[in-house]
């Protein structure tokens, strides 16, 4: 049985008794942080010891002034003080020594921080898979994480054994996802996930997508006013930010209660860019990974930091809470129904509100699901819809424009399909569904550039096996999506090439390893809305313009990001048809 991977030096492994791994997710900066904090604690501890010893000497000198019992009590208090101060020092000092030991002794497997902005984690895992094979292990702090790229094993985890892997890979600063007051569909698990999923699913059914279609269409039409201005300037430009404006406009209008379009005048775009592009893996999160028993403490520090500072997370949650409560007031007064025929996601969630809802044990089938949620869960779901709806769709549109410019023959075929299907009529919801070639173009883009590959990660809830490997409860499993999406045994020898037509013959084996929206029962719930936005945006742009390459255009998209991947820029030029 393959139990993680074998170290190059079994002797070193035996000495340190560390689970066999090739990668320790700690970088030199984290070691420096640990060192500084350890030195600070050691200095404070030393001062306390000095003061305590001086106090003890004074007590001993004046022992005649105290009864023996009083003197012993003072002595015990001083010893207790030393021990209490020693605990945090030891907790910080031991991991520091281990980390430094890994580096100094050059133990195989010490790597850089995998969450580098300039080189996303999906690319790191693909590189390691080439070196270490289809199943291997890494250590995230002291947490075991398996990395798999075997098609059958990945399918087994995401689909066949879903009841063992129904929880996503947890964030140590999120706390207990089963009990936390403000939880969302993405991070929840078990019975709570099933309840939130059941409620949210109705938001994305065909009937509701038809209701919000006019809003999406209107935002795409208004985007064209800005695209026209870019064309009139006659210069190459970065088209990617235009799609960020579009996706934010759509999600704010269909999910957050925004009444009118605010393209290029929406403060949330700046906040979300900060969230997506500039936020590093927090120091507190690294400490929580390194010292799991103190995870609760670092979470408290994190919440304290959020409450005392002006930051994007606090601003977003505050705005969403206000929007939800204002919406509840409008619905309660009847004012909303008289002023609007449109129903958005907030309305659907508010209709299901129940502050007393509780969850039972999770079962794969047969569980009775209450279609209720608390106000905190409403805010949490709106928050995750905002994040998911903003970046992933915009990034996919940006990369699609790159490939259309690079492959003009594909672009012309998409345009011909638009002419054949829509002709001179107004595009409708039904007509969008008939754009089949546009469908396969977007699917091929997502095969080559899965924007949210991190979503195919899970936590093992109960000890089980995947293939020949025993996975213990509490261990994480990452699917190496990039390796699967470029597997030449399944996709053919042209797997490295952009060939949309391959999806006209989408085999069962290919479907089993295609994870641009995650996989199994936890496949992204907003997939239909994403496709709708993308197809409408491309329809309006390609109907009027050709997207062409320029000398400034990228040879290939430079992808960056720590979780969701984004192209740094997509430089193109527009030519009128």
PyMOL commands that set and color helices and strands:
alter all, ss='L'
color gray80, all
select helices_A, chain A and resi 10-16+28-61+63-65+68-104+121-132+151-160+162-164+190-204+206-233+240-255+267-278+283-290+292-308+312-333+335-339+345-351+375-406+408-421+429-433+436-448+453-455+481-485+488-491+500-505+508-511+520-522+527-544
alter helices_A, ss='H'
color red, helices_A
select strands_A, chain A and resi 24-25+110-111+135-140+143-148+167-168+237-238+457-459+464-466+469-471+476-479+545-548+559-560+566-567+571-576
alter strands_A, ss='S'
color yellow, strands_A
deselect
rebuild
show_as cartoon
